[in-house]
């Protein structure tokens, strides 16, 4: 269902200017009813200036009147806001993260030289000029640039980075590097689970003949001990 361009501001206007129920306003604006309640009680985090959905051609007065007469009526939007889609240019990065871009670029250049500048630019949202400056160390802030994983910095997702690495590796005819940072933790977890199962089996054996014996998972160590006892 289409929603108003500015849902919170629209909800504020509907609360102040109509007798629609909070449920109806929440449904129309795509908000939680508690958000509408907070707007009505002036306890919202930000004081909002109401936005008239009638003047914005998103709702008609006839719809509002229908809703005021019937609390169960679901308001129908006249037309949804035009969706603005970026078709050209680099990826948008929040201002708070833009200072981290050089670190992410440096990390990719160091760890994945097979990735083209164009692909890095699309992934991080930067220009070829910036990438070239970091590569040849002519960047104005090169002394403070420290290579850091762009996923950790929040500049991209692990899935996007892995897909790009695999694509670049295939084009270059090399084997893609596999991220093995978690292998040690995974092996430790497996060993811990095995130890817990073995301990549980031994505890079950000590309960007597009436208790059902739990299956014992043999390891190289237990097999070696058994063979020696024989």
N, C-alpha and C positions, 0 to 999 in steps of 0.2 A: 504494500500500500504506500502511495506517495505521501510524503510528509512536507510540512512547511519549510521554507528556506531557513528560517530562524525559529526553531521549535520552542525554545525557552521564552523568547520575547513574544511569540505568538500566544503561548500559554498565559503569559502575564496579562496580555490584552484581554483575552477571553475571560480570565478570572475577574478582571476589573469591570468589564463592560457587558457581561452576559450572566444569565443564571444557569448556564450549563453545569452539569455535574462534573466533579473532578475526574470521574471515570471517562466521561465523554471527551474532556479536554486532553487527558492523557492519551487516549486512543488516537485522537486526531493528530496530536503533535508527536506521537511516537515516544512518549516519556513514561516513566513510572509514576504511578499515582502519588507516591510520596514526594516526588519532585514537584508535582503540581501543588500538593499540600504545603510544601515549604515556600513556594512562590506566594501562595495565598496568605500564609502566616508571616511573610516578610522575614523568613529565617533562611532563605537561600544564601549561598555563599556570596553571590554577586547581585547587587540591585539592578534589575533589568528595566529597560524602557520598553513599554509595550509596542508591539508591531501589529497593526490592523490587517488581518488576513483578507478583509473585504476589499480594502483599497489595493492590496497586493494581488487581487484577482485570484486568490487561492480558495476563497469561501464566499458563499452568497448569504445575504440576510435571510433568504427563504430557508436555507439549511440550518442556520442558527435558530430560527423560530421553530422549525420542526424539532430540533434537539431540545429546546426549552419546554416544549409541550410534552415530549416523550423522553424520559430519562434513559430509556433503553435504545434510543435511536442512535445509529452510528453516523456521524457526520461524513459527508463525501466531499473530497477536495475538488474544486473546479478544475484546476490544472496543477501539475507538479512543477517545481522550479526547474529551469533548464540546467542540465548536468554539464558542468564544465570539465572537459577532459583535456589533459595535456597530451599532445600528439608529437611534439617536437621538443628538443632541448634536453638537457641533463635532468636526472632525477632530482626532485625537490628534497632538500635536507633541512630539518629544523635548524633555526639559528643557533640554538644551544649546542648543536653537534657539528656545526661547520668548521670549528677550530680543530676538530679531530680528523678531518679529511686527510691532511698531509701525512699523519701517522699511519692511517689505513692504507694510503697509496704506497707509502714506503714499504709497508709489510708485504703487499702484493708484489711489488717490484723485486723484493729480496727473495720471497719464497716461491713465486710463480712467474718467472720471467717469460714464460711461454704465452701469457695472456697479453693480448694487444692493447695498445693505448686506448683505442676506441671502446673496447670492451670494459676496460677499467673505468673510463669516463662515464659509461652508462650505469655501471654497477654502483659507483660511489657518488656520481653526480658532480663531475668536475670537467675540466677542459684538458685538451692535449698539451697546451702550453704549461699548465701547472704540473702535469705528469712528467714532461720533459725536463722541467726545471728541477724537480726532485731527483730525477734519474741522474742528471749531470751535476747535481749538487750546486746549482746556481740559484736555487730558491732563496728568497730574501730572509726566510726564517730557518734555513737549513740546520743551523746550530742547535735548534730546539726541537727538531723533528726526531721522534723516536718510533721506529716501526712497531705498530700494534695491530693485533688481529681486528679487522674491520667488523667482524661479527660481535666481538666483545665490546667494541665501541658503539654498537647499535647502528652502524651505517648500512648494514645489509643483513640478510638472514643466512644461516648456515646452508640451507637448501640452495639458495641462489648462488652462493659462492662455490659450493660443490659442483653445481651444474656447469658453471662457467669454467672451472678448472678442468672438468672432464671434457668439455667441448674443445677447449684450447689444447689440451693434451692430445686429443684425437686428431686435431688438425695438424699438430706438430709431429705426430707419429711417435709419441712417447707415452709411457705408462703414467697414468694419473697418480699423484701422491695420495695415499690414504691417511686420514687423520687418526693417529693411534694414541692420542693423548689420554683416552679413557681405558686403554687396554689393561693397564696395571690395576686400576680400580675394579675392573670387571673380573679379572682373574682372582683378585683378593676376595671379592664377593662370592664367587663360585666356591673357593676353598672354605670360606666361612660356612656356607650352606651345607657343604659336604660334612664338615665337622659337626654341625648341629644335628644332622640326620644320624650320623654315627653315634653321637652321645645319646640321642633319643632311643636308638635301638638297644644300646647297652643298658639303659635305664629300664626298658621294658623287660629285658631278660632277667633283671634282678627282682621282678615282682612275683616270681614263683611259677610253678608249672601250670596254674590255672589261667594265668594271663596269656593272651595270645601273643606270640612272638612277633615283633615288628621285623620287617625285612631289613637285612643288613646289607649295606652297600660296601662291597669290598674295594679297598684301595691297594696300591702297590705295597704300602706299609703293612696292612693287615694280612695280605697274602704271604708276604715275606716272613711275618711272625708265625703264621700257621705252619708254613713249610719247615721252619726251624724246630718247632715243637714236635713235629712228627719225626 
